Amino acid sequence: MLAGLPPEVGLYASVAPLLLYALFGSSRVLAVGPVAVVSLMTAAAIGQLAPAGSPQYWTLALTLAALSGLMLLAMGLLRLGFLANFLSHPVISGFITASGLLIAASQLKVLLGVKAEGHNLLQLLGSLAGQLHKVHGPTLAVGLTCTVFLFWARQGLKPALMRLGLKSRTAELSAKAGPVAAIALSTWLSWQLDWAGQGLKIVGHVPQGLPPFTLPSLDPAVWQQLALPALLISVVGFVESVSVGQTLAAKRRQRIEPDQELVALGSANLGAAFTGGFPVTGGFARSVVNFDAGAQTPAAGVFTALGLLTASLLLTPALYYLPQATLAATIVVAVLSLVDFGMLARTWRYDRSDFAAVAVTLVGTLALGVEWGLVLGVALSLLLYLARSSRPHIAEVGLVPGTEHFRNVLRHEVRTSPQLLSLRVDESLYFANARSLEDRINDAVASRPALKHVLLQCSAINAIDASALESLEAITQRLQDAGIKLHLSEVKGPVMDRLERTDFLRELSGQVFLTQYQAIKTLAPEVCD
């Protein structure tokens, strides 16, 4: 329903994807199916292309699942799982928090029994404000009661059950079934008291039967319109799924394969596209229940799929009288657990750049929608990374007396020589920061008339690109013209391998030393005395 689709689509999207993930996935407990954030992104992606509830809308959801599946499958086959690393934790945290707020706000209209539209928080709240005079009292009463019960069930139901004599594990698993109890009781009351006759909206008829065979749209124009949303859904779904899978696997000293997860999730989404579903991924809540229940192999997913298949064949009539306000309450309570405003305070104290990424993602998602919020967060994170790495930490180091260790002259009492400038570059050298090293060396040469040697400690340099290599060649030539030699120390093997394929080492005016101490002992032995 969050995705704007009929309730039975949720059942369809939970059968074939589970079976396909069990076949291709690497996690033993991950439960694949509809999740709140991806459902919201689905509604945002196709909500402006077709009216919710129409056949075209459903076709667009199928197409989005197919596109997402193909992208995930291609990424898996090309072993591109590392691309998910570009979604930093602060960006994901800000995005999930904002999505939780958006999802909760989108359900307020159902809890209040009014109509409201909007794809961002401002639109939703503005639309709701104009409908407050039309709030339906009985709907609000049911929704509020269910919400309060579900919030209490999260913390208070387990202790209450233990006081009644249940063991801790039994009470915990029973407490997780709180939403089931709310749904069962409110459905029974709705049937007995004819709430539908009093104006409460109910789920109504849910078709019985097996998931249908469906085909996504093959219109290139539709694929073009959905390409970016499908990519974002793929990446977000993959990151969420892998995060859940790795967390649960670590508790049992197991591991998952990210590239294999891409293939499995791609297959699951393609399965959803051809069996009446919509985009799916690994869900946290269901996976934790699966883990706590003792699942040891992917067969648990197969049994879950068979159970859902049985439900879609036999149990759908029982959902007829289910109040939509109960479902809305269940959604609100579930997604508000994703909201983490504490991340703002933690990142503000630790790193203002990460705080900026969280804040921009959070505000962008709330104000502009899920797609733009995520794009802005990722773009800002990359820009901030480039800004940081373009100004690398370059420390002048000296010898700690009585040791062979070298430390920053600004932080420690160390020994140096006026004839030797020893610099440690704490960053790989590439096109964006090579000029910083040039400027630092030029400033030092200008201020030290007795300088004869410049020594670069390369222990923190993992790579040198072509632009940085040209910069080093220019530094060598400039120093040589001034009668100063350039030396290197502690160059890593992979970096040395690449340098040996160039003319740089042959043109280097100085030497390459195995260790920093060896270099100092050769170039300025008085420092070691």
Stockholm file with secondary structure:
# STOCKHOLM 1.0

chainA/1-529         MLAGLPPEVGLYASVAPLLLYALFGSSRVLAVGPVAVVSLMTAAAIGQLAPAGSPQYWTLALTLAALSGLMLLAMGLLRLGFLANFLSHPVISGFITASGLLIAASQLKVLLGVKAEGHNLLQLLGSLAGQLHKVHGPTLAVGLTCTVFLFWARQGLKPALMRLGLKSRTAELSAKAGPVAAIALSTWLSWQLDWAGQGLKIVGHVPQGLPPFTLPSLDPAVWQQLALPALLISVVGFVESVSVGQTLAAKRRQRIEPDQELVALGSANLGAAFTGGFPVTGGFARSVVNFDAGAQTPAAGVFTALGLLTASLLLTPALYYLPQATLAATIVVAVLSLVDFGMLARTWRYDRSDFAAVAVTLVGTLALGVEWGLVLGVALSLLLYLARSSRPHIAEVGLVPGTEHFRNVLRHEVRTSPQLLSLRVDESLYFANARSLEDRINDAVASRPALKHVLLQCSAINAIDASALESLEAITQRLQDAGIKLHLSEVKGPVMDRLERTDFLRELSGQVFLTQYQAIKTLAPEVCD
#=GR chainA/1-529 SS CTTSCCHHHHHHTTTHHHHHHHHHCSCSSCEEECCHHHHHHHHHHHTTTSCTTSHHHHHHHHHHHHHHHHHHHHHHHTTCGGGGGGSCHHHHHHHHHHHHHHHHHHTHHHHHTCCCCCSSHHHHHHHHHTTGGGCCHHHHHHHHHHHHHHHHHHHHHHHHHHHTTCCHHHHHHHHHTHHHHHHHHHHHHHHHHTGGGGTCCBCCCCCCSSCCCCCCCCCHHHHHHHHHHHHHHHHHHHHHHHHHHHHHHHHTTCCCCHHHHHHHHHHHHHHHHTTTCCCCEEEHHHHHHHHHTTCCSTHHHHHHHHHHHHHHHHTGGGGTTCBHHHHHHHHHHHHHTTCCTHHHHHHHHHCHHHHHHHHHHHHHHHHHCHHHHHHHHHHHHHHHHHHHHTSCCEEEEEECTTSSCEEETTTSCCBCBTTEEEEEECSCBCTTTHHHHHHHHHHHHHHCTTCCEEEEECTTCCCBCHHHHHHHHHHHHHHHHTTCEEEEESCCHHHHHHHTTSSHHHHCSSCEESSHHHHHHHHCHHHHC
#=GC SS_cons         CTTSCCHHHHHHTTTHHHHHHHHHCSCSSCEEECCHHHHHHHHHHHTTTSCTTSHHHHHHHHHHHHHHHHHHHHHHHTTCGGGGGGSCHHHHHHHHHHHHHHHHHHTHHHHHTCCCCCSSHHHHHHHHHTTGGGCCHHHHHHHHHHHHHHHHHHHHHHHHHHHTTCCHHHHHHHHHTHHHHHHHHHHHHHHHHTGGGGTCCBCCCCCCSSCCCCCCCCCHHHHHHHHHHHHHHHHHHHHHHHHHHHHHHHHTTCCCCHHHHHHHHHHHHHHHHTTTCCCCEEEHHHHHHHHHTTCCSTHHHHHHHHHHHHHHHHTGGGGTTCBHHHHHHHHHHHHHTTCCTHHHHHHHHHCHHHHHHHHHHHHHHHHHCHHHHHHHHHHHHHHHHHHHHTSCCEEEEEECTTSSCEEETTTSCCBCBTTEEEEEECSCBCTTTHHHHHHHHHHHHHHCTTCCEEEEECTTCCCBCHHHHHHHHHHHHHHHHTTCEEEEESCCHHHHHHHTTSSHHHHCSSCEESSHHHHHHHHCHHHHC
//
